[in-house]
């Protein structure tokens, strides 16, 4: 090997010689140039980002951005720094874990040698029988999981930071897409950016509400007051659905193996519904019914009405129901879902350097309140802050929330209408007796002339005799169906209140001009209060838009030029949703486990002739048929010839073109997964 020979002694120390002590090179690298590879990787990634910026930004923006100057160097240094940080952390973690394993191994071997007074055969026999550490790879597996977990976490956070910084560089603005992207974007209920009331030019207030449905939670959440019977029935129902899903998967695989058509989405649903009665029924009184196959009726009867707490006067450790409840409590079925969500959001806030000074966990109410600062007075708080409110809602709670929302909306309508009436009375009483002030006065003055000169001659009714349906504030509201009554948006009512507030302010300005009598001051104070409270109400989440599940309500205040809290909360929300929610799953995409096209016999295309049933080879005309049919397909103007089979047709069709033969069941023709134009298939 010449100069590339292995060092003769393990004491050789050199920073560059492969496998020497202190060397950064290893023989396992096969003398690859590591520095050149790293430089190539960083240069390629930098050029990609720079090219993307060149293609997206207009020319005038590029001239001001100085693409060829400092931007490329900054990107290169940013890639290099993050790559070195992640690699160094991984190397240190791996070395620490390996040192621990080697030390434990040496200690174990030394312990074996120190057992001098035990015959070797007996020691080997006991070791072969097995002990606590015989074939036990649990600790090594945990260490490896920790190593890769730390590495994955560092890489993920580095990628998130790079993505957010790149997006802000390209957009030069902040929008809803900066918070939640990908498979969790559908969960946004409301996201609103508005200027801060105290500092509208420099500070932005952001309201973000995310709803994670019950069916999408990785760990289901139950209310603290849920009965033990309800929890067990929920577990049995999940077991039932999982069993039915496994049966359907077996049926789908059997049909595919037999070359039959795949089950459609509707057929899968009907097949699942037909198998429900195999495992349960509606007869809850019969102890022999299918619903009591896994858990007997006597056990379920003892759990009726049993909740999270038992009266200490009735508690008996030897009773059946107490022990059944203890089994459920040990598994943490009641609390693990919400506790998992709380641990997830708090740990992510800690690791993301988004500290908080105030946290209140309403465990029994399934609500968590986290604020960066304890104080709630906006005038005394800094311009960079956040508040997170996480709560679990069931259907009964949402019904009550909707009732309160209806009453509050009606109250605002009444209060605004009352102020409207007061202003209208003052306006009418202050008008001069014989002067025209507005259009209504002019129309009343000309009423008789209109009736005599126009309406009587044409036989049309007077304007005053026609029913007035438009209130001149908002357009006419469309009729409600059952959908609108069950899911009220209140968009029409809110727009009407907003319009009335604007019209009242303009009307007062026209009535009083630069005069400020006591009536104007009182009405303006009342109008300001109603407007402030109504804006706060409109900023809230409409409970009609919430579905049972976990609600995450985030309020962020951040400087417009810095956006530190906005960028930090974007990473927190994405990581939290990834750890708590399974995301939206389309059954149409998830239902096909295997495509029939992967097991088709004609998937291997060939130009070879196929022997006839009689044993003789096909004639030369049959061998040339696929090529001729392919030329006919290319020369055809319509798409119908694309899917035609490559065989000569009996009789005439379209000037002697090949007629379309019916594809065989399980193969041939156009499969569900084969897109575009069909190729030459085997005959």
C-alpha positions in Angstrom: 0.0 0.0 0.0 3.1 2.3 0.2 2.4 5.5 2.0 -1.2 4.5 2.7 -0.2 1.6 5.0 -1.9 1.4 8.4 0.1 2.9 11.3 2.3 0.2 13.0 1.4 1.3 16.4 -1.9 2.5 18.1 0.1 5.4 19.6 0.6 7.1 16.3 -0.9 10.7 16.5 -1.6 12.7 13.4 -4.5 15.0 12.4 -4.6 13.8 8.8 -3.3 10.2 8.6 -6.3 7.8 8.3 -7.3 6.1 11.5 -4.5 7.7 13.6 -5.2 9.0 17.1 -6.6 12.5 16.7 -7.2 12.2 13.0 -10.2 13.6 11.3 -10.0 11.0 8.5 -10.9 7.3 8.6 -10.0 4.3 6.5 -13.8 3.8 6.2 -13.9 6.9 4.0 -11.7 5.2 1.4 -9.6 8.3 1.1 -12.5 10.6 -0.1 -11.9 14.3 0.0 -14.3 15.3 2.8 -13.7 19.1 2.5 -14.3 19.0 -1.3 -17.6 17.1 -0.8 -18.8 19.6 1.9 -17.9 22.5 -0.3 -19.7 21.0 -3.2 -22.8 20.4 -1.1 -22.9 23.9 0.3 -22.2 25.5 -3.1 -25.0 23.6 -4.7 -27.6 24.5 -2.0 -26.5 28.1 -2.1 -26.8 28.3 -5.9 -30.3 26.7 -5.7 -31.6 29.4 -3.3 -29.9 32.2 -5.3 -31.3 30.9 -8.6 -34.8 30.7 -7.0 -34.5 34.3 -5.9 -33.4 35.3 -9.4 -36.4 33.6 -11.0 -39.0 34.9 -8.5 -38.1 38.5 -7.9 -38.6 41.3 -10.5 -35.6 43.0 -12.0 -35.9 46.2 -10.1 -36.0 44.3 -6.8 -32.9 42.3 -7.8 -30.9 45.4 -8.4 -31.7 46.7 -5.0 -31.1 43.3 -3.3 -27.5 42.9 -4.4 -27.8 39.2 -5.4 -24.2 38.7 -6.5 -22.7 40.5 -3.5 -23.4 39.9 0.1 -26.5 37.7 -0.2 -24.7 34.6 -1.6 -22.0 34.9 1.0 -24.6 35.1 3.8 -26.5 32.1 2.5 -23.2 30.1 2.1 -22.1 31.0 5.7 -25.6 30.2 7.1 -25.6 26.7 5.4 -22.0 26.1 6.6 -22.7 27.2 10.2 -25.9 25.1 10.5 -24.3 22.0 8.9 -21.2 22.2 11.2 -23.4 22.7 14.3 -25.6 19.8 13.6 -22.7 17.5 12.7 -20.7 18.4 15.8 -23.7 17.8 18.0 -24.3 14.4 16.4 -20.6 13.5 16.8 -20.4 14.5 20.4 -23.6 12.6 21.2 -22.4 9.5 19.4 -19.0 9.6 21.2 -20.6 10.0 24.6 -23.0 7.1 24.1 -20.2 4.8 22.7 -17.9 5.6 25.7 -20.7 4.6 28.1 -21.3 1.3 26.3 -17.5 0.5 26.2 -17.1 1.3 29.9 -20.1 -0.8 30.9 -18.8 -3.7 28.8 -15.3 -3.5 30.4 -16.9 -3.4 33.8 -18.9 -6.5 33.1 -15.9 -8.4 31.8 -13.8 -7.4 34.8 -16.6 -8.6 37.1 -16.4 -12.0 35.4 -12.6 -12.3 35.9 -12.9 -11.3 39.6 -15.2 -14.3 40.3 -12.1 -16.5 41.0 -13.7 -18.9 43.4 -16.5 -20.0 41.0 -15.6 -22.8 38.6 -15.6 -21.6 35.0 -18.1 -24.3 33.8 -20.7 -23.2 36.4 -20.2 -19.5 35.5 -20.7 -20.3 31.8 -23.7 -22.5 32.6 -25.4 -19.7 34.6 -24.6 -17.2 31.9 -26.1 -19.4 29.2 -29.3 -20.0 31.3 -29.8 -16.3 31.1 -29.7 -13.3 33.4 -31.0 -9.7 33.5 -28.6 -8.7 30.7 -28.6 -11.8 28.6 -29.6 -10.8 25.0 -31.0 -7.6 26.4 -30.6 -4.9 23.8 -33.1 -2.5 25.5 -30.5 -0.1 26.8 -28.6 0.0 23.5 -31.8 0.6 21.6 -32.8 3.4 24.0 -29.3 5.0 23.5 -29.6 4.8 19.7 -33.1 6.2 19.8 -31.8 9.1 22.0 -28.9 9.7 19.6 -31.1 9.8 16.5 -33.8 11.7 18.3 -31.4 14.5 19.3 -30.0 14.5 15.7 -33.4 14.6 14.1 -34.5 17.4 16.5 -31.4 19.5 15.6 -31.9 19.0 11.9 -35.6 19.7 12.1 -35.1 23.0 13.9 -32.4 24.0 11.6 -34.5 23.3 8.6 -37.5 25.2 10.1 -35.3 28.2 10.8 -33.9 28.1 7.3 -37.3 27.7 5.7 -38.8 30.6 7.7 -35.9 32.9 7.0 -35.9 32.0 3.3 -39.7 32.6 3.1 -39.4 36.0 4.7 -36.6 36.9 2.4 -38.6 36.0 -0.7 -41.9 37.4 0.4 -40.7 40.4 2.5 -44.0 40.2 4.3 -45.8 38.2 6.9 -49.1 36.3 6.2 -51.1 33.3 7.4 -48.9 30.9 5.4 -46.0 31.7 7.7 -47.7 29.9 10.6 -49.1 26.5 9.5 -48.3 24.8 6.2 -48.7 21.4 4.6 -51.1 18.8 5.9 -52.3 20.9 8.9 -53.3 24.1 7.0 -57.0 22.9 6.9 -57.2 23.1 10.8 -57.1 27.0 10.8 -60.4 28.4 11.9 -59.4 32.1 12.0 -56.2 34.1 11.4 -56.4 37.8 11.5 -53.7 40.5 11.3 -54.5 43.9 12.5 -52.7 47.0 13.7 -52.2 47.5 17.4 -54.6 50.0 18.9 -51.8 51.7 20.9 -49.1 51.6 18.3 -50.7 51.1 14.9 -47.7 52.0 12.8 -45.1 49.8 14.4 -46.9 46.9 16.1 -49.1 44.1 14.7 -51.6 42.0 16.6 -52.3 38.5 15.3 -55.1 36.2 16.2 -54.7 32.5 15.3 -57.2 29.8 16.1 -56.6 26.1 15.3 -59.1 23.3 15.7 -57.9 19.7 15.9 -60.8 17.3 15.6 -61.3 14.3 17.9 -60.7 11.9 15.0 -57.4 13.5 14.2 -55.8 13.4 17.7 -53.0 10.9 18.0 -53.9 10.4 21.7 -57.7 10.8 22.4 -58.7 13.3 25.0 -61.6 12.6 27.5 -63.1 15.0 30.0 -62.4 14.5 33.6 -66.0 13.9 34.4 -66.4 11.0 31.9 -67.6 7.8 33.4 -65.5 4.7 33.6 -68.2 2.9 31.6 -67.9 5.5 28.8 -64.1 5.0 28.7 -64.4 1.2 28.4 -67.0 1.4 25.7 -64.8 3.8 23.8 -61.9 1.3 24.0 -64.2 -1.5 22.9 -65.5 0.6 20.0 -61.9 1.3 18.8 -61.1 -2.4 19.1 -64.2 -3.2 17.0 -63.3 -0.8 14.2 -59.7 -1.9 14.1 -60.8 -5.6 13.8 -63.1 -4.7 10.9 -60.4 -2.8 9.2 -58.1 -5.8 9.3 -60.8 -8.0 7.8 -61.3 -5.6 5.0 -57.6 -5.4 4.3 -57.5 -9.2 4.0 -60.4 -9.2 1.6 -58.8 -6.5 -0.6 -55.5 -8.5 -0.7 -57.4 -11.7 -1.7 -59.2 -10.0 -4.5 -56.0 -8.5 -5.8 -54.2 -11.9 -5.7 -57.1 -13.5 -7.6 -57.0 -10.8 -10.3 -60.4 -9.4 -9.5 -61.4 -5.7 -9.5 -60.5 -3.6 -6.5 -63.2 -2.6 -4.1 -64.4 0.9 -4.6 -64.7 3.5 -1.8 -68.5 2.9 -1.4 -68.1 -0.9 -1.5 -65.5 -0.6 1.3 -67.9 1.4 3.5 -70.8 -1.0 2.9 -68.5 -4.0 3.7 -67.5 -2.4 7.0 -71.1 -1.6 7.9 -72.2 -5.1 7.1 -69.6 -6.6 9.6 -70.6 -4.4 12.6 -73.3 -6.9 13.6 -70.7 -9.7 13.7 -69.2 -8.1 16.8 -71.9 -6.2 18.6 -75.7 -5.5 18.7 -78.3 -3.2 20.2 -79.5 -5.6 22.9 -77.9 -4.2 26.0 -80.1 -6.3 28.4 -79.1 -9.8 27.3 -75.9 -11.0 28.9 -75.2 -13.3 26.0 -75.3 -10.6 23.3 -72.3 -10.0 21.1 -71.6 -6.7 22.8 -70.5 -8.5 25.9 -68.0 -10.8 24.1 -64.9 -9.1 25.5 -66.3 -7.6 28.7 -69.1 -9.3 30.6 -72.4 -7.6 31.3 -71.9 -8.1 35.1 -68.7 -6.0 34.9 -70.4 -3.3 32.8 -73.3 -3.1 35.3 -71.0 -2.5 38.2 -69.4 0.5 36.3 -72.6 2.3 35.6 -72.4 5.9 36.9 -68.9 5.5 38.2 -66.9 8.7 37.6 -63.4 9.9 38.3 -63.9 10.2 42.0 -65.6 7.9 44.6 -67.0 9.2 47.8 -64.4 8.3 50.6 -67.3 7.1 52.8 -68.2 4.4 50.1 -64.6 3.5 49.1 -63.7 -0.1 49.6 -60.4 -1.4 48.2 -61.8 -5.0 47.9 -64.9 -4.1 45.9 -65.1 -5.1 42.3 -65.9 -1.6 40.9 -63.0 0.0 42.8 -60.5 -2.5 41.4 -62.0 -2.1 37.9 -61.6 1.7 38.2 -58.0 1.2 39.5 -57.1 -0.7 36.4 -58.5 2.1 34.2 -56.7 4.8 36.3 -53.4 3.0 36.1 -53.5 3.0 32.3 -54.1 6.8 32.5 -56.9 6.5 29.8 -58.7 9.5 31.3 -55.8 11.9 31.5 -53.1 10.9 29.0 -54.5 12.6 26.0 -54.7 16.1 27.5 -51.5 15.6 29.5 -49.7 14.7 26.4 -50.8 17.9 24.7 -49.8 20.0 27.7 -46.4 18.4 27.9 -45.9 18.8 24.1 -46.7 22.5 24.0 -44.7 23.4 27.1 -41.6 21.4 26.1 -41.7 22.9 22.6 -41.9 26.4 24.0 -38.9 25.7 26.3 -36.7 24.2 23.5 -37.7 27.0 21.1 -36.6 29.7 23.6 -40.1 31.0 23.8 -40.2 31.3 27.6 -43.3 32.0 29.7 -43.8 33.6 33.1 -47.4 32.6 33.6 -49.1 29.2 33.2 -52.3 28.0 34.6 -53.5 24.4 34.0 -57.2 23.8 34.6 -56.8 20.1 34.6 -60.4 19.1 35.4 -61.8 21.6 32.9 -59.3 20.5 30.2 -57.9 24.0 29.7 -54.4 25.4 29.6 -53.4 29.1 29.7 -49.8 30.2 28.9 -48.7 33.8 28.8 -45.2 35.2 28.2 -45.8 37.8 30.9 -48.1 37.7 34.0 -49.5 41.2 33.5 -52.5 41.6 31.2 -52.5 45.4 30.9 -51.5 46.1 27.2 -50.2 49.5 28.1 -47.6 48.1 30.4 -46.5 45.1 28.3 -43.6 45.0 25.8 -44.4 45.0 22.1 -43.1 41.4 21.7 -45.4 38.9 23.5 -47.7 36.0 23.1 -50.6 34.2 24.8 -51.7 30.6 24.2 -55.0 29.2 25.3 -55.6 25.5 24.7 -59.0 23.9 25.5 -60.8 20.7 24.8 -64.4 21.0 23.7 -67.1 18.3 23.5 -70.4 18.7 21.7 -72.4 19.7 24.9 -69.9 22.5 25.6 -70.1 23.8 22.1 -74.0 23.9 22.3 -73.8 26.1 25.4 -71.1 28.3 23.8 -73.3 28.9 20.8 -76.2 29.8 22.9 -74.1 32.5 24.7 -72.8 33.7 21.3 -76.4 34.1 20.0 -77.4 36.1 23.1 -74.4 38.4 22.9 -74.9 39.1 19.2 -78.5 40.0 19.8 -77.5 42.3 22.7 -75.1 44.2 20.5 -77.8 44.6 17.8 -80.3 46.0 20.5 -77.7 48.4 22.0 -76.6 49.8 18.6 -80.2 50.1 17.4 -81.1 52.0 20.6 -78.3 54.5 20.0 -79.5 54.7 16.4 -83.0 55.6 17.6 -81.8 58.2 20.0 -79.7 59.9 17.3 -82.6 59.8 14.9 -85.0 61.5 17.4 -82.5 64.2 18.1 -81.8 64.7 14.4 -85.5 65.0 13.6 -86.2 67.3 16.5 -83.4 69.7 15.6 -84.5 70.2 11.9 -86.0 73.6 11.0 -89.7 73.6 10.4 -90.0 74.9 6.9 -86.5 74.2 5.4 -85.3 71.2 3.4 -82.6 69.5 5.3 -82.4 66.0 3.6 -83.9 64.0 0.8 -86.8 62.9 3.0 -87.9 66.5 3.5 -87.7 67.2 -0.2 -89.7 64.1 -1.1 -92.4 65.0 1.5 -92.6 68.6 0.0 -93.0 67.3 -3.5 -95.3 64.4 -2.7 -98.6 66.0 -3.9 -97.0 67.2 -7.2 -95.6 63.7 -7.9 -99.1 62.2 -7.3 -100.9 64.6 -9.6 -98.4 64.9 -12.4 -96.9 61.4 -12.6 -98.5 58.7 -10.6 -102.2 59.5 -11.4 -101.4 59.8 -15.1 -99.5 56.5 -15.3 -101.8 54.6 -12.8 -98.8 53.7 -10.6 -98.9 53.6 -6.8 -97.2 56.2 -4.7 -93.8 55.6 -3.2 -95.2 55.8 0.3 -97.8 53.1 -0.6 -95.1 50.6 -1.6 -93.7 48.3 1.1 -90.1 49.3 2.0 -87.9 46.2 2.1 -84.5 47.7 1.8 -83.3 49.6 4.9 -80.5 51.4 2.9 -77.9 50.1 5.4 -77.2 46.6 4.0 -78.5 44.6 1.2 -81.6 42.3 1.7 -80.7 39.1 3.6 -81.3 35.8 1.8 -83.7 33.3 3.4 -82.2 30.8 5.8 -82.1 27.0 5.2 -81.5 24.3 7.8 -77.7 24.6 7.0 -77.6 28.3 8.0 -79.8 27.8 11.1 -77.5 25.1 12.4 -74.2 26.9 11.4 -74.8 30.6 11.9 -71.9 32.8 10.6 -73.5 36.1 11.6 -71.7 37.8 8.7 -74.9 39.7 7.6 -75.6 40.9 11.2 -72.0 42.0 11.9 -71.8 43.9 8.6 -75.1 45.7 9.5 -73.8 46.7 13.0 -70.5 47.9 11.4 -72.4 50.0 8.9 -74.7 51.5 11.5 -71.6 52.6 13.6 -70.0 54.3 10.6 -73.3 56.0 9.5 -73.9 57.3 13.1 -70.5 58.8 13.3 -70.9 60.5 10.0 -74.4 61.7 10.9 -73.2 63.3 14.2 -70.3 65.0 12.3 -72.9 66.5 9.9 -75.3 67.5 12.6 -72.9 69.3 15.0 -69.9 70.2 12.8 -67.5 71.9 15.2 -69.9 72.3 18.0 -69.7 69.9 21.0 -72.8 70.1 23.1 -73.4 67.6 25.9 -75.7 65.4 23.7 -72.9 64.9 21.2 -70.3 64.1 23.8 -72.6 61.5 25.5 -73.5 59.9 22.2 -69.9 59.7 21.0 -68.7 58.2 24.3 -71.5 55.5 24.0 -70.6 54.9 20.3 -66.9 54.5 21.1 -67.7 52.0 23.8 -70.0 49.9 21.6 -67.5 50.0 18.7 -64.6 48.9 21.0 -66.5 46.0 22.5 -68.0 44.9 19.3 -64.6 44.8 17.6 -63.4 42.7 20.5 -66.4 40.4 20.1 -65.9 40.2 16.3 -62.2 39.2 17.0 -63.4 36.2 19.0 -64.0 32.8 17.5 -67.5 32.0 16.4 -68.3 28.7 18.2 -70.5 27.6 15.3 -67.2 27.1 13.4 -65.7 24.9 16.0 -66.1 21.1 16.0 -65.5 18.8 19.0 -61.8 18.5 19.7 -58.8 20.5 20.8 -58.9 24.3 20.3 -55.6 26.2 20.2 -56.1 29.9 20.5 -53.0 32.0 20.1 -52.7 35.8 20.5 -49.4 37.3 19.3 -48.1 40.9 19.4 -45.0 41.6 17.4 -43.0 44.5 15.9 -43.6 44.8 12.2 -39.9 45.2 11.3 -38.5 42.5 13.6 -41.3 39.8 13.8 -39.3 37.8 16.4 -42.3 36.3 18.2 -44.1 35.6 14.9 -41.2 33.5 13.6 -40.8 31.7 16.9 -44.5 30.8 17.2 -44.5 29.5 13.6 -42.0 26.8 14.5 -43.8 26.1 17.8 -47.2 25.6 16.1 -45.9 23.4 13.3 -44.0 21.2 15.7 -46.9 21.0 18.1 -49.4 20.0 15.4 -47.0 17.4 14.1 -46.7 15.8 17.5 -50.4 15.9 18.5 -52.4 15.6 15.2 -52.5 12.9 12.6 -53.5 15.4 10.0 -56.1 15.1 7.4 -56.3 11.7 5.7 -58.2 11.3 2.5 -59.8 7.8 2.4 -59.7 7.8 -1.4 -55.9 8.0 -1.4 -55.4 5.8 1.6 -57.7 2.9 0.5 -55.5 1.4 -2.2 -52.7 -0.6 -0.5 -51.6 -2.3 -3.7 -52.3 -1.5 -7.3 -53.5 -4.3 -9.6 -51.2 -2.9 -12.3 -48.2 -4.1 -10.2 -49.2 -7.7 -10.7 -50.5 -7.6 -14.3 -49.2 -10.3 -16.6 -48.7 -7.8 -19.4 -46.6 -5.4 -17.5 -43.5 -6.7 -19.2 -43.8 -5.3 -22.8 -42.4 -7.4 -25.6 -42.3 -7.6 -29.4 -41.9 -11.3 -29.4 -44.5 -13.5 -31.1 -46.7 -15.6 -28.9 -47.2 -19.3 -29.9 -50.6 -20.3 -31.1 -52.7 -22.7 -29.2 -51.9 -25.3 -31.8 -48.2 -25.0 -31.1 -47.2 -23.2 -34.3 -45.7 -19.7 -34.2 -47.8 -16.7 -35.3 -47.6 -15.7 -38.9 -45.5 -12.7 -40.0 -48.5 -10.5 -40.4 -49.4 -11.0 -36.8 -45.9 -10.1 -35.7 -46.1 -6.8 -37.6 -49.5 -5.9 -36.2 -48.4 -4.1 -33.1 -46.1 -1.8 -35.0 -48.7 -1.0 -37.7 -51.3 -0.3 -34.9 -48.9 2.0 -33.1 -48.4 4.0 -36.3 -52.2 4.2 -36.8 -52.5 5.5 -33.2 -49.9 8.2 -33.8 -51.6 9.3 -37.1 -55.1 9.4 -35.6 -56.6 12.8 -34.7 -58.8 11.7 -31.9 -57.9 10.2 -28.5 -60.0 7.2 -29.1 -57.3 5.4 -31.0 -54.9 5.7 -28.1 -56.6 3.0 -26.0 -57.4 0.7 -28.9 -56.0 -2.8 -28.7 -53.2 -3.6 -31.0 -54.9 -6.3 -33.0 -56.5 -6.2 -36.5 -60.2 -5.8 -36.5 -62.7 -8.0 -38.4 -64.8 -5.8 -40.7 -64.3 -2.1 -41.4 -64.2 0.7 -38.9 -62.9 4.2 -39.5 -61.1 3.5 -42.8 -59.6 0.2 -41.8 -58.2 1.2 -38.4 -57.7 -1.3 -35.6 -61.0 -1.8 -33.7 -60.9 -1.6 -29.9 -61.1 -5.0 -28.4 -62.4 -5.5 -24.9 -59.6 -5.8 -22.3 -59.4 -9.0 -20.3 -60.4 -9.0 -16.6 -57.4 -8.4 -14.4 -55.1 -7.2 -17.2 -54.9 -5.3 -20.5 -56.8 -2.2 -21.3 -56.0 1.0 -19.3 -55.5 0.4 -15.6 -56.3 2.9 -12.9 -52.7 3.7 -12.3 -51.5 3.8 -15.9 -51.8 7.4 -17.1 -51.1 9.0 -20.5 -51.0 7.1 -23.7 -50.8 3.4 -23.7 -47.7 1.7 -25.0 -47.4 -1.4 -27.2 -48.8 -4.3 -25.2 -48.2 -7.9 -25.6 -50.9 -9.7 -27.7 
